Amino acid sequence: MLVCLFIVGAYLFGCINGAYYVGKMLTNSDVRKLGSSNAGARNAGRVFGREAFIYTVLIDALKTVVPLAIVIYLFGERPLILGLIAGAVMVGHIWPVQLQFQGGKGVVVYLAAALVLAPLALLITGIVVFILFILKKDITIAGLIGFFVIPVTLFIKAEFILAAVFSILLFIVIFLHRNGEGT
């Protein structure tokens, strides 16, 4: 029962949409009505500037890290529970109840979850993304391809539950980018 409460709490943390609240605080504007109409860090940066991008990334990363850190502290490193918490934050970020289920696409949540649950895989991902960006000159393509490194690395390390969790999260991120959802 306690785990279920933490999952609901993680969803509510996920609903704290950095781009939306930064836009409201800086210019009293709804980022979902501007630019690409996505409530994510990239659109916030395009519409409101570098400062908004940085604040959005920090808010979205913290809303992911905090519930994961609390659960690790209380329950230890139990991959299934941590995966459920990361998934709940992702769902809250993409479909925040207070914003009529119109949030971001989950990239910062995916990366912040990796920072906590798979730091080595995240480091390797950073290297791969850097190399792909140099070759392709397109950060979106480099990032989306590079993000596959996280579940693959976890699978190689025989961390199968986390590999499955990050595969599902990655599928959601790619699906939303492919179809323009999450706006």
Solvent accessible surface area in square Angstrom, and as a share of the most:
residue,aa,sasa,rsa
1,M,177,0.79
2,L,97,0.48
3,V,38,0.22
4,C,77,0.46
5,L,106,0.53
6,F,48,0.20
7,I,47,0.24
8,V,86,0.50
9,G,27,0.26
10,A,1,0.01
11,Y,46,0.17
12,L,95,0.48
13,F,73,0.31
14,G,0,0.00
15,C,6,0.04
16,I,78,0.40
17,N,0,0.00
18,G,0,0.00
19,A,0,0.00
20,Y,31,0.12
21,Y,74,0.28
22,V,3,0.02
23,G,0,0.00
24,K,71,0.30
25,M,158,0.71
26,L,77,0.38
27,T,74,0.43
28,N,119,0.61
29,S,31,0.20
30,D,19,0.10
31,V,0,0.00
32,R,33,0.12
33,K,159,0.67
34,L,66,0.33
35,G,67,0.64
36,S,57,0.37
37,S,41,0.27
38,N,13,0.07
39,A,0,0.00
40,G,8,0.07
41,A,9,0.07
42,R,118,0.43
43,N,2,0.01
44,A,0,0.00
45,G,17,0.16
46,R,145,0.53
47,V,49,0.28
48,F,38,0.16
49,G,28,0.27
50,R,195,0.71
51,E,97,0.43
52,A,0,0.00
53,F,84,0.35
54,I,84,0.43
55,Y,100,0.38
56,T,0,0.00
57,V,44,0.25
58,L,95,0.47
59,I,56,0.28
60,D,1,0.00
61,A,24,0.18
62,L,104,0.52
63,K,6,0.02
64,T,0,0.00
65,V,38,0.22
66,V,53,0.30
67,P,10,0.06
68,L,0,0.00
69,A,48,0.37
70,I,72,0.37
71,V,1,0.00
72,I,46,0.23
73,Y,187,0.71
74,L,93,0.46
75,F,44,0.18
76,G,30,0.29
77,E,136,0.61
78,R,126,0.46
79,P,54,0.34
80,L,105,0.52
81,I,13,0.07
82,L,5,0.02
83,G,4,0.04
84,L,81,0.40
85,I,0,0.00
86,A,0,0.00
87,G,19,0.18
88,A,10,0.08
89,V,0,0.00
90,M,0,0.00
91,V,61,0.35
92,G,0,0.00
93,H,4,0.02
94,I,0,0.00
95,W,94,0.33
96,P,0,0.00
97,V,77,0.44
98,Q,71,0.32
99,L,6,0.03
100,Q,121,0.54
101,F,113,0.47
102,Q,84,0.37
103,G,0,0.00
104,G,0,0.00
105,K,39,0.17
106,G,1,0.01
107,V,41,0.24
108,V,23,0.13
109,V,0,0.00
110,Y,0,0.00
111,L,52,0.26
112,A,5,0.04
113,A,0,0.00
114,A,0,0.00
115,L,100,0.50
116,V,41,0.24
117,L,20,0.10
118,A,6,0.05
119,P,79,0.50
120,L,92,0.46
121,A,2,0.01
122,L,38,0.19
123,L,114,0.57
124,I,64,0.32
125,T,2,0.01
126,G,40,0.38
127,I,94,0.48
128,V,43,0.25
129,V,23,0.13
130,F,132,0.55
131,I,88,0.45
132,L,34,0.17
133,F,75,0.31
134,I,86,0.44
135,L,129,0.64
136,K,121,0.51
137,K,142,0.60
138,D,57,0.30
139,I,86,0.44
140,T,36,0.21
141,I,77,0.39
142,A,0,0.00
143,G,7,0.06
144,L,28,0.14
145,I,84,0.43
146,G,0,0.00
147,F,16,0.07
148,F,103,0.43
149,V,27,0.15
150,I,0,0.00
151,P,11,0.07
152,V,79,0.45
153,T,15,0.09
154,L,2,0.01
155,F,126,0.53
156,I,135,0.68
157,K,99,0.42
158,A,62,0.48
159,E,59,0.26
160,F,115,0.48
161,I,81,0.41
162,L,14,0.07
163,A,7,0.05
164,A,51,0.40
165,V,20,0.12
166,F,0,0.00
167,S,52,0.33
168,I,108,0.55
169,L,4,0.02
170,L,3,0.02
171,F,135,0.56
172,I,34,0.17
173,V,0,0.00
174,I,46,0.24
175,F,87,0.36
176,L,4,0.02
177,H,53,0.24
178,R,176,0.64
179,N,65,0.34
180,G,39,0.37
181,E,85,0.38
182,G,8,0.08
183,T,52,0.30
